[in-house]
Amino acid sequence: MILMGRRSKDPWSKEACYIWELMATALNHMVLQGIIKEEQVDTFNVPQYAPSPFEVKLEVLKEESFIINSLCMRAVAEPLLVSHFGEAIIEEIAIN
């Protein structure tokens, strides 16, 4: 199972939001440059709740149908962006 997460037990922590704030800045800059359309940015939506490892472990223990062998973090933003905006903007996002 792959999901976004946060290290903090605090559900109000902005820890899991930083990547999206940086991404929003880069995408808005690309709108100003005419690389992508503002409508694309306005319709880009990633509904998410980023659980802490503690929350994940607790839910798995309560569910009792499987065990956790390991917990790790991976980059997941690129496939979401490619799916919505196309492959061509990935390098441009890194520059912006």
N, CA, C and O atoms as a CHARMM CRD file, in Angstrom:
* protein
*
  384
    1    1 MET  N      0.84700  -1.16000   0.00000 PROA 1      0.00000
    2    1 MET  CA     0.00000   0.00000   0.00000 PROA 1      0.00000
    3    1 MET  C      0.89800   1.22900   0.00000 PROA 1      0.00000
    4    1 MET  O      1.87100   1.28600   0.75300 PROA 1      0.00000
    5    2 ILE  N      0.58500   2.20400  -0.83000 PROA 2      0.00000
    6    2 ILE  CA     1.34900   3.44600  -0.90000 PROA 2      0.00000
    7    2 ILE  C      0.41400   4.60300  -0.59400 PROA 2      0.00000
    8    2 ILE  O     -0.65200   4.72500  -1.19700 PROA 2      0.00000
    9    3 LEU  N      0.81400   5.45200   0.34500 PROA 3      0.00000
   10    3 LEU  CA     0.03400   6.62500   0.66700 PROA 3      0.00000
   11    3 LEU  C      0.93900   7.73200   1.16500 PROA 3      0.00000
   12    3 LEU  O      2.04600   7.48500   1.64400 PROA 3      0.00000
   13    4 MET  N      0.44700   8.96600   1.04500 PROA 4      0.00000
   14    4 MET  CA     1.18900  10.11200   1.55300 PROA 4      0.00000
   15    4 MET  C      1.11100  10.07800   3.07700 PROA 4      0.00000
   16    4 MET  O      0.12800   9.59100   3.63700 PROA 4      0.00000
   17    5 GLY  N      2.12800  10.58500   3.74200 PROA 5      0.00000
   18    5 GLY  CA     2.13100  10.57600   5.19600 PROA 5      0.00000
   19    5 GLY  C      2.88900  11.75000   5.77700 PROA 5      0.00000
   20    5 GLY  O      3.43100  12.58800   5.05500 PROA 5      0.00000
   21    6 ARG  N      2.91300  11.79000   7.08800 PROA 6      0.00000
   22    6 ARG  CA     3.65600  12.81600   7.80600 PROA 6      0.00000
   23    6 ARG  C      4.34400  12.16200   9.00100 PROA 6      0.00000
   24    6 ARG  O      3.90200  11.11500   9.47400 PROA 6      0.00000
   25    7 ARG  N      5.39500  12.75700   9.47800 PROA 7      0.00000
   26    7 ARG  CA     6.12300  12.20800  10.61800 PROA 7      0.00000
   27    7 ARG  C      5.43800  12.53800  11.93800 PROA 7      0.00000
   28    7 ARG  O      5.45500  11.73200  12.86800 PROA 7      0.00000
   29    8 SER  N      4.84400  13.70300  12.02100 PROA 8      0.00000
   30    8 SER  CA     4.24200  14.20500  13.25700 PROA 8      0.00000
   31    8 SER  C      2.94200  13.47400  13.59700 PROA 8      0.00000
   32    8 SER  O      2.18900  13.07700  12.70800 PROA 8      0.00000
   33    9 LYS  N      2.69600  13.30500  14.88600 PROA 9      0.00000
   34    9 LYS  CA     1.41100  12.75400  15.32800 PROA 9      0.00000
   35    9 LYS  C      0.30800  13.81100  15.26600 PROA 9      0.00000
   36    9 LYS  O     -0.87500  13.47500  15.31200 PROA 9      0.00000
   37   10 ASP  N      0.68900  15.08200  15.16000 PROA 10     0.00000
   38   10 ASP  CA    -0.26900  16.18800  15.13800 PROA 10     0.00000
   39   10 ASP  C     -0.99900  16.23700  13.79800 PROA 10     0.00000
   40   10 ASP  O     -0.36800  16.51000  12.77700 PROA 10     0.00000
   41   11 PRO  N     -2.32500  15.97800  13.76700 PROA 11     0.00000
   42   11 PRO  CA    -3.05200  15.98300  12.49800 PROA 11     0.00000
   43   11 PRO  C     -3.14100  17.36700  11.85100 PROA 11     0.00000
   44   11 PRO  O     -3.46000  17.46800  10.66600 PROA 11     0.00000
   45   12 TRP  N     -2.86500  18.42500  12.60200 PROA 12     0.00000
   46   12 TRP  CA    -2.90900  19.79200  12.06600 PROA 12     0.00000
   47   12 TRP  C     -1.54900  20.25100  11.55200 PROA 12     0.00000
   48   12 TRP  O     -1.40700  21.37700  11.07400 PROA 12     0.00000
   49   13 SER  N     -0.54900  19.37400  11.65100 PROA 13     0.00000
   50   13 SER  CA     0.79000  19.70200  11.17500 PROA 13     0.00000
   51   13 SER  C      0.76600  20.02500   9.68800 PROA 13     0.00000
   52   13 SER  O      0.11600  19.33100   8.90500 PROA 13     0.00000
   53   14 LYS  N      1.47600  21.07600   9.30300 PROA 14     0.00000
   54   14 LYS  CA     1.56700  21.44400   7.88400 PROA 14     0.00000
   55   14 LYS  C      2.70200  20.68600   7.19100 PROA 14     0.00000
   56   14 LYS  O      2.99900  20.93700   6.02300 PROA 14     0.00000
   57   15 GLU  N      3.31600  19.78500   7.89600 PROA 15     0.00000
   58   15 GLU  CA     4.46300  19.03200   7.38900 PROA 15     0.00000
   59   15 GLU  C      4.21100  18.39200   6.02400 PROA 15     0.00000
   60   15 GLU  O      5.09400  18.40500   5.16600 PROA 15     0.00000
   61   16 ALA  N      3.02700  17.83500   5.81400 PROA 16     0.00000
   62   16 ALA  CA     2.73500  17.16200   4.55100 PROA 16     0.00000
   63   16 ALA  C      2.28300  18.12800   3.45900 PROA 16     0.00000
   64   16 ALA  O      2.03000  17.70500   2.33100 PROA 16     0.00000
   65   17 CYS  N      2.17700  19.41900   3.77700 PROA 17     0.00000
   66   17 CYS  CA     1.66800  20.39900   2.81000 PROA 17     0.00000
   67   17 CYS  C      2.77400  21.15500   2.08400 PROA 17     0.00000
   68   17 CYS  O      2.51800  21.77200   1.05000 PROA 17     0.00000
   69   18 TYR  N      3.98400  21.12000   2.60100 PROA 18     0.00000
   70   18 TYR  CA     5.05100  21.93800   2.02700 PROA 18     0.00000
   71   18 TYR  C      5.29700  21.66100   0.55400 PROA 18     0.00000
   72   18 TYR  O      5.49400  22.59000  -0.23000 PROA 18     0.00000
   73   19 ILE  N      5.28800  20.39700   0.17300 PROA 19     0.00000
   74   19 ILE  CA     5.53400  20.06300  -1.22700 PROA 19     0.00000
   75   19 ILE  C      4.46700  20.68000  -2.11800 PROA 19     0.00000
   76   19 ILE  O      4.76500  21.13000  -3.22400 PROA 19     0.00000
   77   20 TRP  N      3.23100  20.70500  -1.64700 PROA 20     0.00000
   78   20 TRP  CA     2.14000  21.25800  -2.45700 PROA 20     0.00000
   79   20 TRP  C      2.20400  22.77300  -2.51300 PROA 20     0.00000
   80   20 TRP  O      1.81400  23.36400  -3.52000 PROA 20     0.00000
   81   21 GLU  N      2.68900  23.42000  -1.44900 PROA 21     0.00000
   82   21 GLU  CA     2.87700  24.87400  -1.48700 PROA 21     0.00000
   83   21 GLU  C      3.95500  25.24900  -2.49200 PROA 21     0.00000
   84   21 GLU  O      3.79400  26.19400  -3.26400 PROA 21     0.00000
   85   22 LEU  N      5.04500  24.51000  -2.47800 PROA 22     0.00000
   86   22 LEU  CA     6.12000  24.74400  -3.45600 PROA 22     0.00000
   87   22 LEU  C      5.63000  24.47600  -4.87100 PROA 22     0.00000
   88   22 LEU  O      5.93700  25.22600  -5.79800 PROA 22     0.00000
   89   23 MET  N      4.86600  23.39900  -5.02900 PROA 23     0.00000
   90   23 MET  CA     4.33700  23.05400  -6.34100 PROA 23     0.00000
   91   23 MET  C      3.39300  24.14200  -6.84300 PROA 23     0.00000
   92   23 MET  O      3.43700  24.50100  -8.01900 PROA 23     0.00000
   93   24 ALA  N      2.53900  24.67100  -5.96300 PROA 24     0.00000
   94   24 ALA  CA     1.60400  25.73100  -6.35500 PROA 24     0.00000
   95   24 ALA  C      2.36100  26.96800  -6.82400 PROA 24     0.00000
   96   24 ALA  O      1.97800  27.59600  -7.81000 PROA 24     0.00000
   97   25 THR  N      3.42400  27.31400  -6.12500 PROA 25     0.00000
   98   25 THR  CA     4.23000  28.46700  -6.52100 PROA 25     0.00000
   99   25 THR  C      4.82200  28.25200  -7.91800 PROA 25     0.00000
  100   25 THR  O      4.76300  29.13800  -8.77100 PROA 25     0.00000
  101   26 ALA  N      5.38900  27.06700  -8.13500 PROA 26     0.00000
  102   26 ALA  CA     5.99300  26.77000  -9.44700 PROA 26     0.00000
  103   26 ALA  C      4.93500  26.76100 -10.54400 PROA 26     0.00000
  104   26 ALA  O      5.16100  27.31500 -11.62000 PROA 26     0.00000
  105   27 LEU  N      3.79100  26.14600 -10.29000 PROA 27     0.00000
  106   27 LEU  CA     2.73800  26.07400 -11.30500 PROA 27     0.00000
  107   27 LEU  C      2.17700  27.45600 -11.63800 PROA 27     0.00000
  108   27 LEU  O      1.93600  27.76500 -12.80500 PROA 27     0.00000
  109   28 ASN  N      1.96800  28.28800 -10.61300 PROA 28     0.00000
  110   28 ASN  CA     1.47100  29.65000 -10.86400 PROA 28     0.00000
  111   28 ASN  C      2.48700  30.46900 -11.65500 PROA 28     0.00000
  112   28 ASN  O      2.10300  31.28300 -12.49500 PROA 28     0.00000
  113   29 HSD  N      3.75300  30.27000 -11.40200 PROA 29     0.00000
  114   29 HSD  CA     4.79700  30.95000 -12.15900 PROA 29     0.00000
  115   29 HSD  C      4.76400  30.50300 -13.62000 PROA 29     0.00000
  116   29 HSD  O      4.97100  31.30800 -14.52800 PROA 29     0.00000
  117   30 MET  N      4.50200  29.22300 -13.83400 PROA 30     0.00000
  118   30 MET  CA     4.42100  28.68800 -15.19200 PROA 30     0.00000
  119   30 MET  C      3.19400  29.22800 -15.92700 PROA 30     0.00000
  120   30 MET  O      3.22900  29.37800 -17.14800 PROA 30     0.00000
  121   31 VAL  N      2.11300  29.52000 -15.20700 PROA 31     0.00000
  122   31 VAL  CA     0.94400  30.16900 -15.81800 PROA 31     0.00000
  123   31 VAL  C      1.34300  31.54800 -16.31500 PROA 31     0.00000
  124   31 VAL  O      1.01800  31.92200 -17.44200 PROA 31     0.00000
  125   32 LEU  N      2.04800  32.30800 -15.48000 PROA 32     0.00000
  126   32 LEU  CA     2.49200  33.65400 -15.86700 PROA 32     0.00000
  127   32 LEU  C      3.41000  33.61900 -17.08600 PROA 32     0.00000
  128   32 LEU  O      3.41500  34.55200 -17.88900 PROA 32     0.00000
  129   33 GLN  N      4.18600  32.54700 -17.22600 PROA 33     0.00000
  130   33 GLN  CA     5.08300  32.39200 -18.37000 PROA 33     0.00000
  131   33 GLN  C      4.35700  31.86500 -19.60600 PROA 33     0.00000
  132   33 GLN  O      4.93900  31.82200 -20.69000 PROA 33     0.00000
  133   34 GLY  N      3.09600  31.46300 -19.45600 PROA 34     0.00000
  134   34 GLY  CA     2.32900  30.93500 -20.57800 PROA 34     0.00000
  135   34 GLY  C      2.62800  29.47800 -20.91100 PROA 34     0.00000
  136   34 GLY  O      2.26700  29.00700 -21.99000 PROA 34     0.00000
  137   35 ILE  N      3.27400  28.76900 -20.01300 PROA 35     0.00000
  138   35 ILE  CA     3.64100  27.37000 -20.25000 PROA 35     0.00000
  139   35 ILE  C      2.42700  26.45600 -20.06700 PROA 35     0.00000
  140   35 ILE  O      2.23200  25.50800 -20.82700 PROA 35     0.00000
  141   36 ILE  N      1.62600  26.74900 -19.06200 PROA 36     0.00000
  142   36 ILE  CA     0.39600  25.99800 -18.81600 PROA 36     0.00000
  143   36 ILE  C     -0.74200  26.98800 -18.62000 PROA 36     0.00000
  144   36 ILE  O     -0.51300  28.17800 -18.40400 PROA 36     0.00000
  145   37 LYS  N     -1.97100  26.48800 -18.69800 PROA 37     0.00000
  146   37 LYS  CA    -3.14900  27.34200 -18.56800 PROA 37     0.00000
  147   37 LYS  C     -3.58200  27.45500 -17.10900 PROA 37     0.00000
  148   37 LYS  O     -3.46800  26.50100 -16.33900 PROA 37     0.00000
  149   38 GLU  N     -4.07800  28.62800 -16.74300 PROA 38     0.00000
  150   38 GLU  CA    -4.55400  28.85600 -15.38400 PROA 38     0.00000
  151   38 GLU  C     -5.67000  27.86800 -15.03300 PROA 38     0.00000
  152   38 GLU  O     -5.75800  27.40500 -13.89600 PROA 38     0.00000
  153   39 GLU  N     -6.51200  27.55000 -16.00000 PROA 39     0.00000
  154   39 GLU  CA    -7.61300  26.60000 -15.76800 PROA 39     0.00000
  155   39 GLU  C     -7.07400  25.23400 -15.34800 PROA 39     0.00000
  156   39 GLU  O     -7.68000  24.55600 -14.51900 PROA 39     0.00000
  157   40 GLN  N     -5.93600  24.82800 -15.91700 PROA 40     0.00000
  158   40 GLN  CA    -5.33800  23.55000 -15.52200 PROA 40     0.00000
  159   40 GLN  C     -4.93600  23.57900 -14.05400 PROA 40     0.00000
  160   40 GLN  O     -5.16300  22.61400 -13.32400 PROA 40     0.00000
  161   41 VAL  N     -4.34500  24.67400 -13.63000 PROA 41     0.00000
  162   41 VAL  CA    -3.93700  24.79400 -12.22900 PROA 41     0.00000
  163   41 VAL  C     -5.16800  24.81400 -11.33100 PROA 41     0.00000
  164   41 VAL  O     -5.19100  24.16400 -10.28600 PROA 41     0.00000
  165   42 ASP  N     -6.19300  25.56400 -11.74100 PROA 42     0.00000
  166   42 ASP  CA    -7.41300  25.67600 -10.93500 PROA 42     0.00000
  167   42 ASP  C     -8.13300  24.34000 -10.78700 PROA 42     0.00000
  168   42 ASP  O     -8.80500  24.10900  -9.78200 PROA 42     0.00000
  169   43 THR  N     -8.00000  23.45900 -11.77500 PROA 43     0.00000
  170   43 THR  CA    -8.70200  22.17500 -11.71900 PROA 43     0.00000
  171   43 THR  C     -7.82900  21.04000 -11.19400 PROA 43     0.00000
  172   43 THR  O     -8.30500  19.91400 -11.05200 PROA 43     0.00000
  173   44 PHE  N     -6.56700  21.31800 -10.90400 PROA 44     0.00000
  174   44 PHE  CA    -5.68400  20.28700 -10.35100 PROA 44     0.00000
  175   44 PHE  C     -6.04700  20.09200  -8.88600 PROA 44     0.00000
  176   44 PHE  O     -5.93000  21.02000  -8.08600 PROA 44     0.00000
  177   45 ASN  N     -6.48600  18.88900  -8.53200 PROA 45     0.00000
  178   45 ASN  CA    -6.95900  18.63200  -7.18500 PROA 45     0.00000
  179   45 ASN  C     -6.36500  17.33000  -6.67300 PROA 45     0.00000
  180   45 ASN  O     -6.43500  16.29700  -7.33900 PROA 45     0.00000
  181   46 VAL  N     -5.78700  17.38900  -5.49700 PROA 46     0.00000
  182   46 VAL  CA    -5.23700  16.19400  -4.87500 PROA 46     0.00000
  183   46 VAL  C     -5.85400  16.07800  -3.47900 PROA 46     0.00000
  184   46 VAL  O     -5.26400  16.53400  -2.50000 PROA 46     0.00000
  185   47 PRO  N     -7.03500  15.47200  -3.38900 PROA 47     0.00000
  186   47 PRO  CA    -7.62800  15.29800  -2.06100 PROA 47     0.00000
  187   47 PRO  C     -6.79600  14.28700  -1.28200 PROA 47     0.00000
  188   47 PRO  O     -6.57600  13.16700  -1.74100 PROA 47     0.00000
  189   48 GLN  N     -6.34800  14.68200  -0.12600 PROA 48     0.00000
  190   48 GLN  CA    -5.48200  13.77700   0.62500 PROA 48     0.00000
  191   48 GLN  C     -5.57300  14.02600   2.11400 PROA 48     0.00000
  192   48 GLN  O     -5.86700  15.13600   2.55800 PROA 48     0.00000
  193   49 TYR  N     -5.32200  13.00000   2.86500 PROA 49     0.00000
  194   49 TYR  CA    -5.08100  13.09200   4.29400 PROA 49     0.00000
  195   49 TYR  C     -3.78300  12.34900   4.50100 PROA 49     0.00000
  196   49 TYR  O     -3.65900  11.19400   4.09200 PROA 49     0.00000
  197   50 ALA  N     -2.83200  12.97700   5.11400 PROA 50     0.00000
  198   50 ALA  CA    -1.52100  12.37000   5.30200 PROA 50     0.00000
  199   50 ALA  C     -1.40800  11.83400   6.72700 PROA 50     0.00000
  200   50 ALA  O     -1.13200  12.59900   7.65100 PROA 50     0.00000
  201   51 PRO  N     -1.61600  10.54000   6.91800 PROA 51     0.00000
  202   51 PRO  CA    -1.53700   9.97900   8.27400 PROA 51     0.00000
  203   51 PRO  C     -0.09600   9.86300   8.75600 PROA 51     0.00000
  204   51 PRO  O      0.84000   9.77700   7.96100 PROA 51     0.00000
  205   52 SER  N      0.05500   9.86200  10.05700 PROA 52     0.00000
  206   52 SER  CA     1.37600   9.61900  10.64500 PROA 52     0.00000
  207   52 SER  C      1.61600   8.10500  10.67100 PROA 52     0.00000
  208   52 SER  O      0.66800   7.32600  10.56600 PROA 52     0.00000
  209   53 PRO  N      2.87300   7.69000  10.81000 PROA 53     0.00000
  210   53 PRO  CA     3.14400   6.24700  10.93600 PROA 53     0.00000
  211   53 PRO  C      2.36300   5.63200  12.10000 PROA 53     0.00000
  212   53 PRO  O      1.89600   4.49600  12.01000 PROA 53     0.00000
  213   54 PHE  N      2.22700   6.38400  13.18500 PROA 54     0.00000
  214   54 PHE  CA     1.46200   5.91800  14.34400 PROA 54     0.00000
  215   54 PHE  C      0.01400   5.61800  13.94700 PROA 54     0.00000
  216   54 PHE  O     -0.52900   4.57600  14.31600 PROA 54     0.00000
  217   55 GLU  N     -0.61100   6.53300  13.19400 PROA 55     0.00000
  218   55 GLU  CA    -1.99700   6.32500  12.76100 PROA 55     0.00000
  219   55 GLU  C     -2.12100   5.10500  11.85200 PROA 55     0.00000
  220   55 GLU  O     -3.06600   4.32700  11.97800 PROA 55     0.00000
  221   56 VAL  N     -1.17200   4.94100  10.94400 PROA 56     0.00000
  222   56 VAL  CA    -1.20500   3.79100  10.03900 PROA 56     0.00000
  223   56 VAL  C     -1.08200   2.49900  10.83300 PROA 56     0.00000
  224   56 VAL  O     -1.85400   1.56400  10.62400 PROA 56     0.00000
  225   57 LYS  N     -0.11100   2.44300  11.74600 PROA 57     0.00000
  226   57 LYS  CA     0.08500   1.24300  12.55700 PROA 57     0.00000
  227   57 LYS  C     -1.15800   0.93800  13.39300 PROA 57     0.00000
  228   57 LYS  O     -1.56400  -0.21900  13.50400 PROA 57     0.00000
  229   58 LEU  N     -1.75400   1.96100  13.97500 PROA 58     0.00000
  230   58 LEU  CA    -2.94600   1.78200  14.80300 PROA 58     0.00000
  231   58 LEU  C     -4.10100   1.19300  13.99100 PROA 58     0.00000
  232   58 LEU  O     -4.77300   0.26800  14.44700 PROA 58     0.00000
  233   59 GLU  N     -4.33000   1.72300  12.80100 PROA 59     0.00000
  234   59 GLU  CA    -5.41600   1.21900  11.95300 PROA 59     0.00000
  235   59 GLU  C     -5.15600  -0.21400  11.49800 PROA 59     0.00000
  236   59 GLU  O     -6.08000  -1.02500  11.44500 PROA 59     0.00000
  237   60 VAL  N     -3.91500  -0.52700  11.17300 PROA 60     0.00000
  238   60 VAL  CA    -3.57600  -1.88800  10.75200 PROA 60     0.00000
  239   60 VAL  C     -3.78700  -2.85300  11.92000 PROA 60     0.00000
  240   60 VAL  O     -4.31300  -3.95000  11.73000 PROA 60     0.00000
  241   61 LEU  N     -3.38100  -2.45400  13.12100 PROA 61     0.00000
  242   61 LEU  CA    -3.58600  -3.30600  14.29400 PROA 61     0.00000
  243   61 LEU  C     -5.07100  -3.51900  14.57100 PROA 61     0.00000
  244   61 LEU  O     -5.48500  -4.63100  14.89600 PROA 61     0.00000
  245   62 LYS  N     -5.86800  -2.47400  14.44700 PROA 62     0.00000
  246   62 LYS  CA    -7.31300  -2.58300  14.67500 PROA 62     0.00000
  247   62 LYS  C     -7.97100  -3.48300  13.62800 PROA 62     0.00000
  248   62 LYS  O     -8.87900  -4.24600  13.95700 PROA 62     0.00000
  249   63 GLU  N     -7.53000  -3.40400  12.38800 PROA 63     0.00000
  250   63 GLU  CA    -8.11400  -4.14600  11.27100 PROA 63     0.00000
  251   63 GLU  C     -7.78300  -5.63800  11.35000 PROA 63     0.00000
  252   63 GLU  O     -8.62500  -6.48000  11.03900 PROA 63     0.00000
  253   64 GLU  N     -6.57000  -5.95900  11.76200 PROA 64     0.00000
  254   64 GLU  CA    -6.08800  -7.31700  12.00100 PROA 64     0.00000
  255   64 GLU  C     -6.03000  -8.24000  10.77800 PROA 64     0.00000
  256   64 GLU  O     -5.91500  -9.45400  10.94600 PROA 64     0.00000
  257   65 SER  N     -6.10600  -7.70700   9.56100 PROA 65     0.00000
  258   65 SER  CA    -6.05600  -8.60500   8.41100 PROA 65     0.00000
  259   65 SER  C     -4.67100  -8.70800   7.77800 PROA 65     0.00000
  260   65 SER  O     -4.43800  -9.58000   6.94000 PROA 65     0.00000
  261   66 PHE  N     -3.75100  -7.82700   8.17000 PROA 66     0.00000
  262   66 PHE  CA    -2.38400  -7.93600   7.68700 PROA 66     0.00000
  263   66 PHE  C     -1.44700  -7.24600   8.66700 PROA 66     0.00000
  264   66 PHE  O     -1.89000  -6.57800   9.60100 PROA 66     0.00000
  265   67 ILE  N     -0.13100  -7.41600   8.44000 PROA 67     0.00000
  266   67 ILE  CA     0.87100  -6.79400   9.30400 PROA 67     0.00000
  267   67 ILE  C      1.74100  -5.86800   8.46300 PROA 67     0.00000
  268   67 ILE  O      1.80600  -6.00000   7.24100 PROA 67     0.00000
  269   68 ILE  N      2.39800  -4.94500   9.11900 PROA 68     0.00000
  270   68 ILE  CA     3.31500  -4.02200   8.44800 PROA 68     0.00000
  271   68 ILE  C      4.72200  -4.59300   8.55700 PROA 68     0.00000
  272   68 ILE  O      5.23600  -4.80200   9.65600 PROA 68     0.00000
  273   69 ASN  N      5.33400  -4.84000   7.41100 PROA 69     0.00000
  274   69 ASN  CA     6.72000  -5.29500   7.40000 PROA 69     0.00000
  275   69 ASN  C      7.67500  -4.11700   7.45200 PROA 69     0.00000
  276   69 ASN  O      8.73300  -4.19700   8.07700 PROA 69     0.00000
  277   70 SER  N      7.30500  -3.01600   6.79200 PROA 70     0.00000
  278   70 SER  CA     8.13300  -1.81700   6.82000 PROA 70     0.00000
  279   70 SER  C      7.29800  -0.61700   6.40100 PROA 70     0.00000
  280   70 SER  O      6.30800  -0.74500   5.68100 PROA 70     0.00000
  281   71 LEU  N      7.72100   0.54500   6.86700 PROA 71     0.00000
  282   71 LEU  CA     7.11900   1.81500   6.46800 PROA 71     0.00000
  283   71 LEU  C      8.22500   2.64900   5.83400 PROA 71     0.00000
  284   71 LEU  O      9.30300   2.78300   6.41400 PROA 71     0.00000
  285   72 CYS  N      7.97600   3.21200   4.65100 PROA 72     0.00000
  286   72 CYS  CA     8.97700   4.06100   4.02100 PROA 72     0.00000
  287   72 CYS  C      8.28000   5.15300   3.22100 PROA 72     0.00000
  288   72 CYS  O      7.08800   5.05600   2.92800 PROA 72     0.00000
  289   73 MET  N      9.03700   6.19600   2.86800 PROA 73     0.00000
  290   73 MET  CA     8.50300   7.31200   2.10900 PROA 73     0.00000
  291   73 MET  C      9.03100   7.24800   0.68400 PROA 73     0.00000
  292   73 MET  O     10.18300   6.87900   0.45800 PROA 73     0.00000
  293   74 ARG  N      8.16700   7.61500  -0.29600 PROA 74     0.00000
  294   74 ARG  CA     8.54500   7.63500  -1.70200 PROA 74     0.00000
  295   74 ARG  C      8.03200   8.92000  -2.32800 PROA 74     0.00000
  296   74 ARG  O      7.11200   9.55400  -1.81200 PROA 74     0.00000
  297   75 ALA  N      8.63500   9.29200  -3.43700 PROA 75     0.00000
  298   75 ALA  CA     8.15200  10.44200  -4.20000 PROA 75     0.00000
  299   75 ALA  C      6.93000  10.01700  -5.00700 PROA 75     0.00000
  300   75 ALA  O      6.99500   9.05700  -5.77500 PROA 75     0.00000
  301   76 VAL  N      5.82100  10.72400  -4.83600 PROA 76     0.00000
  302   76 VAL  CA     4.60100  10.37100  -5.56600 PROA 76     0.00000
  303   76 VAL  C      4.04600  11.53400  -6.36900 PROA 76     0.00000
  304   76 VAL  O      3.10700  11.35300  -7.14400 PROA 76     0.00000
  305   77 ALA  N      4.60000  12.70800  -6.20200 PROA 77     0.00000
  306   77 ALA  CA     4.03800  13.88600  -6.87000 PROA 77     0.00000
  307   77 ALA  C      4.20700  13.82900  -8.39100 PROA 77     0.00000
  308   77 ALA  O      3.31000  14.25100  -9.12100 PROA 77     0.00000
  309   78 GLU  N      5.32800  13.32000  -8.87700 PROA 78     0.00000
  310   78 GLU  CA     5.58500  13.36100 -10.32000 PROA 78     0.00000
  311   78 GLU  C      4.52000  12.63600 -11.14400 PROA 78     0.00000
  312   78 GLU  O      4.04400  13.20000 -12.12900 PROA 78     0.00000
  313   79 PRO  N      4.12300  11.40200 -10.78300 PROA 79     0.00000
  314   79 PRO  CA     3.09100  10.74700 -11.59100 PROA 79     0.00000
  315   79 PRO  C      1.76200  11.51500 -11.59800 PROA 79     0.00000
  316   79 PRO  O      1.06700  11.52900 -12.61400 PROA 79     0.00000
  317   80 LEU  N      1.40700  12.14500 -10.48800 PROA 80     0.00000
  318   80 LEU  CA     0.17800  12.93900 -10.43800 PROA 80     0.00000
  319   80 LEU  C      0.26400  14.12700 -11.38300 PROA 80     0.00000
  320   80 LEU  O     -0.68900  14.43000 -12.10200 PROA 80     0.00000
  321   81 LEU  N      1.40300  14.79100 -11.37700 PROA 81     0.00000
  322   81 LEU  CA     1.59000  15.96100 -12.23700 PROA 81     0.00000
  323   81 LEU  C      1.63300  15.56900 -13.70400 PROA 81     0.00000
  324   81 LEU  O      1.02900  16.24100 -14.54100 PROA 81     0.00000
  325   82 VAL  N      2.33500  14.49700 -14.02700 PROA 82     0.00000
  326   82 VAL  CA     2.41700  14.03900 -15.41800 PROA 82     0.00000
  327   82 VAL  C      1.02600  13.66700 -15.92600 PROA 82     0.00000
  328   82 VAL  O      0.67000  13.98400 -17.06100 PROA 82     0.00000
  329   83 SER  N      0.25600  13.00500 -15.09900 PROA 83     0.00000
  330   83 SER  CA    -1.09000  12.59800 -15.48700 PROA 83     0.00000
  331   83 SER  C     -1.97600  13.79700 -15.81800 PROA 83     0.00000
  332   83 SER  O     -2.78400  13.73300 -16.74400 PROA 83     0.00000
  333   84 HSD  N     -1.83100  14.87500 -15.07400 PROA 84     0.00000
  334   84 HSD  CA    -2.70200  16.04200 -15.26700 PROA 84     0.00000
  335   84 HSD  C     -2.16200  17.03500 -16.29500 PROA 84     0.00000
  336   84 HSD  O     -2.91700  17.53800 -17.12800 PROA 84     0.00000
  337   85 PHE  N     -0.86200  17.31900 -16.24100 PROA 85     0.00000
  338   85 PHE  CA    -0.27700  18.36700 -17.07800 PROA 85     0.00000
  339   85 PHE  C      0.50500  17.84400 -18.28400 PROA 85     0.00000
  340   85 PHE  O      0.71000  18.57200 -19.25500 PROA 85     0.00000
  341   86 GLY  N      0.93500  16.60400 -18.22300 PROA 86     0.00000
  342   86 GLY  CA     1.74400  16.04100 -19.29900 PROA 86     0.00000
  343   86 GLY  C      3.21700  16.00800 -18.93000 PROA 86     0.00000
  344   86 GLY  O      3.67700  16.77200 -18.08100 PROA 86     0.00000
  345   87 GLU  N      3.94200  15.12000 -19.57200 PROA 87     0.00000
  346   87 GLU  CA     5.36900  14.87700 -19.29600 PROA 87     0.00000
  347   87 GLU  C      6.24200  16.10700 -19.53000 PROA 87     0.00000
  348   87 GLU  O      7.25200  16.29500 -18.85300 PROA 87     0.00000
  349   88 ALA  N      5.85000  16.94200 -20.48900 PROA 88     0.00000
  350   88 ALA  CA     6.70500  18.04500 -20.92900 PROA 88     0.00000
  351   88 ALA  C      7.00000  19.07600 -19.84600 PROA 88     0.00000
  352   88 ALA  O      8.00800  19.77700 -19.93600 PROA 88     0.00000
  353   89 ILE  N      6.15100  19.18900 -18.82700 PROA 89     0.00000
  354   89 ILE  CA     6.37400  20.25300 -17.83300 PROA 89     0.00000
  355   89 ILE  C      7.23600  19.83400 -16.64700 PROA 89     0.00000
  356   89 ILE  O      7.59500  20.68400 -15.83400 PROA 89     0.00000
  357   90 ILE  N      7.57500  18.56900 -16.52200 PROA 90     0.00000
  358   90 ILE  CA     8.29200  18.09100 -15.33700 PROA 90     0.00000
  359   90 ILE  C      9.61700  18.81100 -15.14500 PROA 90     0.00000
  360   90 ILE  O      9.91100  19.25900 -14.03600 PROA 90     0.00000
  361   91 GLU  N     10.41400  18.93400 -16.17600 PROA 91     0.00000
  362   91 GLU  CA    11.69100  19.64900 -16.05100 PROA 91     0.00000
  363   91 GLU  C     11.45300  21.12300 -15.73000 PROA 91     0.00000
  364   91 GLU  O     12.19800  21.72300 -14.95500 PROA 91     0.00000
  365   92 GLU  N     10.42600  21.69600 -16.32100 PROA 92     0.00000
  366   92 GLU  CA    10.11200  23.11000 -16.09100 PROA 92     0.00000
  367   92 GLU  C      9.72400  23.35400 -14.63000 PROA 92     0.00000
  368   92 GLU  O     10.07500  24.38700 -14.06000 PROA 92     0.00000
  369   93 ILE  N      9.00800  22.41800 -14.02900 PROA 93     0.00000
  370   93 ILE  CA     8.64000  22.54500 -12.61100 PROA 93     0.00000
  371   93 ILE  C      9.90000  22.58700 -11.76400 PROA 93     0.00000
  372   93 ILE  O     10.00000  23.39700 -10.84300 PROA 93     0.00000
  373   94 ALA  N     10.85500  21.73100 -12.06100 PROA 94     0.00000
  374   94 ALA  CA    12.10700  21.70200 -11.30300 PROA 94     0.00000
  375   94 ALA  C     12.85200  23.03000 -11.41600 PROA 94     0.00000
  376   94 ALA  O     13.46100  23.48900 -10.44900 PROA 94     0.00000
  377   95 ILE  N     12.80300  23.63800 -12.58500 PROA 95     0.00000
  378   95 ILE  CA    13.47200  24.92800 -12.79200 PROA 95     0.00000
  379   95 ILE  C     12.77700  26.02800 -12.00700 PROA 95     0.00000
  380   95 ILE  O     13.42900  26.89200 -11.42000 PROA 95     0.00000
  381   96 ASN  N     11.43700  25.98900 -12.00000 PROA 96     0.00000
  382   96 ASN  CA    10.65600  27.01500 -11.31700 PROA 96     0.00000
  383   96 ASN  C     10.59700  26.77900  -9.83000 PROA 96     0.00000
  384   96 ASN  O      9.97500  27.55600  -9.10500 PROA 96     0.00000
